[in-house]
Amino acid sequence: MMPMLNKTDVWAGLTADRGQRVEAASKFNFFWAVLEDDCPALVLFLPAGIAEVENLPKLKQIDVRFRTLDKRAFVLRLLDHAQKEPFFAMCRDIFEAAEVAETVELALNRAIRRTRRWHFLLKGGNTLGLSTEEQRGLVGELTFLRELSDEIGPAAAIEAWKGPEGSSKDFEFPHCCIEIKARRGAAKPFVRISSEDQLSDVEGGSLFLRVYNVDSAVLPDGETLHGHVALTADYFEENDWAYAQWQDIIDATGYALEGDYSDRRWIVGLTRTFEVADGFPRIVEPIPEGVGSLTYAIALSACEPFLTPNEMPLLTAKSTVNG
């Protein structure tokens, strides 16, 4: 554990152009700073060429963004001065999570992922655990993550899982995206689309919708959610980097090991994969001005013409993964 600085004075006497390193011997350029309106801030200065991450978490009373100070930086700025003490604890946690990374790119990614974890905590966390439908959806994504790991390797698979980080698509590759849906096998044959861009076109690439039947099981059949998580975690344990990525992303889903999921077990059944192409039943751009935050359902029967025989969607876009 790194030595704690005095949380009452880390920002004392600082300004935007006179910061203080969080740790003198740290690998990365994390600084305490005071920005406009005397707002305390944590700043990670970035070297040239580091790509900015989209879909940053939005925290109440904390401004999270990329901006130019002395140079380009990832910045967390506290807007409510009365919350300095919890903000300090959050910043220290983000710094320590990032400091174990091997490169500045990975440090930035870990800092953003840890910020998302705080976002989840601060908006209420999962004190009651994941709902039944949230469990079902997570089981579907974990099932695909295991299948993907078998196909392309655990490191590449965990790198592609973007949904928990706020992306509109669950799994992303440079020229291929895959959206995962889990449904009750006996339910009406529809799947729910949760945003207008969830099935939007992937520029220069392909989009697949993979639908799993995921049903509650009577004991002793099936696996609990904890069991599905443990089965998936096994894929990443031999690679420190992949396992760190896994821990960050599974945290971002709202899953917690201490949750009580012992009363429900899950069985994964029929799987179907559809290629989302011209004519697929979906809402497409242009969306009328002023319309947003759409959710809608699509009938699986209307998707049948787009059914693909491939067992794994990436087989049709293999070159996009390997190259």
Buried (B, 14 or more C-beta within 10 A) or exposed (E): EEEEBEBEEBBEEBEBEEBBEBBEEBBBBBBBBBBEEEBBBBBBBBEEEBEEBEEBBEBEEBBBEBEEBEEBBBBBBBBEEEBBEBBBEBBBBBBBBBBEBEEBBBBBBBBBBBBBBBBBEBEEEBEEBBEEEBBBBBBBBBBBBBBBBEBBBBBBBBBBBBBBBBBBBBBBBEBBBBBBBBBEEEEEBBBEBBBBBBBBBBEEBBBBBBBBBBBBBEEEEBBBBBBBBEEBBEBBEEBEBBBBBBBBBBBBBBBBEEBEBEEBBBBBEEBBBBBBEEEBBBBEEEEEEEEEEEEBEBEBEBBEEBEBEEEBBBEBBEEBBEE
